[in-house]
């Protein structure tokens, strides 16, 4: 599918890369899919690169996956931390074909029980560059994927710059995908 030309079947709002600005793309817009990772689509148009969210995949003629997580709780009803990490591995920077966990962008993940018995997930992450306009979109994607886990009622994905990210934080798998090994 990468590099396949498509025509949008309906109006959508896409995220411009790298600014992160929300931009309307009208029905009939010609796009070329350059990357499909984590359910989202990176597309090229005559006026730039855009990320199209998974929920709008139908406008590209693609099936829209629910992303639901069915077996992700521990015996006590708490979300399984492994499920949270799996969901975070489905989040990608639209310009880099490696998930945010293997890129070394996720610094911490904590699960806490709220007073009402539901659970909250807190994530601290960074970006590859402080000026990355896609940060809010990437953080929102992470939050949305975490909220699909049964037992998670709230999620907070916070971007931090301490410590600053560097290439040594990339996992071995990520380095292999990027050709850094």
N, C-alpha and C positions, 0 to 999 in steps of 0.2 A: 503494500500500500504506500510506503513512503514515495514521495515525488509523483503521486497520482493527481491528475488534474480533476477538479470538481467544480460544480457551479452550486452556489448556495440556493437552496429551495425556498428559504424564508429569511426574513430579517432576523438578525441576531446582534447581540452586543458581545464583542470580543475584547481581549486585552492586548494592547499594542506592546510589542517587544522592542526595545528594552525599557520603555518609559513607564509601563504599567498603567497607562491611561485606558479607560474604558472607551471604546469606539464602536459606533454602530456600523455594521456591514449589511447592506441591503441584499434582498433576494436578487439573484442574477449575478452576484459578484463571482468572478473567476478566482479560484484559489488552487494552490498546489500544496498538498500535504507533505511536509518535510519530516515530521516526526509524530509518532503516536506513542505516548508513554503515560502510564498512570491514568489512562482513560481520557486524557485531554489530547488535543490536536494542535500542533504547531503548523501554521500554514503561511505560505508566501503569497502575497498579492502584488499587483502593480504598484501599490503604495505602501509596501512594508511587510514586516513580519507580525503575526498575531497568534495569540493562544485562544483557541476555541474550547470552552469547557465541555466536558463529557456530556452534560445535560443537553447540549445543542448539537450532538453528533448526528442526530437525524437530519439536520439541515445540510449535512455533508453526504447523506445517504448511508450513514453508519448506524448500527444498532446502538441504543443507549443502554449501557450496563447499569444495573442498580447499585452495585458496589456494596451491597448488604453483606454483613458479617454475621454468620449464624452461630458458630461455636466459638465464643470468645469470652466465656465467663468461667471463673473458678468455682469450686464447690460452695463457697460462701456467698456467691452472687457478685463478687467483685470482678471487674474486667480483668482479663488475663493480660499481663504486661506484654507477653509475646504477641498478642493480637494488636496491641497498640503499635509496637515496633513494626509489625507486618504492614499495618496501614500506612505508617510513615514511609515505608519502603515503596509505596505506590505514589509518592509525591516527587515531582521532578521540576527542576528549573527548565523552562521550555527551550533553553539554548544549550543545555548540557544533557547528554543521554545517560546520566547516572543519577540514581535517586538521592534524596537529601541525606539519608542515613549513611550511605556509602561515600558520599562526598565529604562526610565529616561535619555537616552543618548542624546536626542535632547535638546539643551539649548535654541536655538532661531531659528526662521524662519522669514525672511523678504522678501517682494516682492517690487521691485522697477521698475519704468518705465524707459527704456533707451531712449536716444535721438532719436532713430529711431522709437519710439512708441511701440516697443516690450517690453516684461517684463523679468526681471531676478529674480531668487529666490536665496537668500543666506541663508545657513543653517550652524549653528555652532553646532557641536556635539562632544561627547567624546566616549570613549570605557570603558569597564569594567576594563581593565588593560592596563597600558602604554606599555607593551611588546607585545600586541596583534598584530600578523602579519596580521590578517584579516582586519585591519583598512582600508587600501586602497580599498580592495574589497567591504567592507560594504559601504564606502563613494561613490564609483563608482556606486553601486547598487542604492543607494538613488538618486544620480544625474540622472541616467538613468530613474528611475521611475518618477521623477519630470519633466523631459523633455518630457514625454508623455502627459502632460497636455496642452490642447489648449491655445495658447497665451503665453506660456513660451518659450522664445528663448534661454535662457542661465540659467545655474544653477551652483552655487559654493557651494560645501559641504566641510567645513573646520573642521578638527579635532583639538580640543583644550583640554588642560588638566587642565584648570582653570574654575571652581572649579573641584577638583578631584571627580570622581564618587564614590558614596557609595550606599549601598542597600536601604537607606531611600528614594532615588530618584525614586524607582520603584513604579508604580501606584498600586492602590488596585487590579485592574484586573490582573496586572502582578504578584503581590505577590500571588494571588490565583492560577494562572497557575503554579507557581514555588513551591507551597506548603509552602509558608512562612507565611501563616495566620492560 
